[in-house]
Amino acid sequence: MSVCPVIMLFLTANQLHGAISDIQQHLGSDCSLNIKNITEEDHGLYICQQYVNGQQQGADARAE
């Protein structure tokens, strides 16, 4: 298993729901973030950021 950087996930105009509360369970082997079983209530703009040693790696990843 590879070591993934710190992942921060934000959702604007809504709240994060329990499905994302344990984010490590949603990381793929390539450190991709997999969100499953979404509902209409999960709508919004998601912003994902990766950090290594306190430094952000790359640009924010956004998904609506």
N, C-alpha and C positions, 0 to 999 in steps of 0.2 A: 504494500500500500504506500503510495506517495504521500509526502507531507504537503498539505495544502496551506496556503497563506491564510491569515485571518480574513474571514468573510464578513462583511457588514451588509445587511439587507434593509432597505427602507421602503416604506409604502406611503405615498402621499395621498391625502384626501380620504383616508380610511385608516383602519388599524390592522396590524398583523394578527392573524388568527393562529390558533393552537398548532396547526399543521406545520408552521415554520418555527415553532418555539425551540425545537432541538435541531438546529440547522445542520449539524454534523451528519445526521442520518440522511440528509438530502444531497450530500456531495457525491458526485460520481468519481470513478477511479482517476479521471483526468482533472479533478477539482472543479468540474462543472457543477452548477447548481440545478437540481431537478426538483420541480414543484409539481406534485400530482394531486388528483382529486380536488381540483379547484371548483368553486361554485360562483354564481353571480355575485355573491356577497364579497368575494375576494377581488373584485374589480378595482382598478386604480393604476397608478404609475409606480412600478417597482424599480428601485435603483440599487444595483449591486456594486460594491467596491471591494477590492482586494488589497491587503496590506502585508508587507514583509518588513520586519524590523522597524515598524512605525512609519514606513514610507509607502504611499499609495502606488500600486503597480498598474500602470495603464490608465485609460480613461474609465469613467463610470460606464457600466453596462445598464441600459434602460430597456424596460419591457412594459408594454401596456396591455 
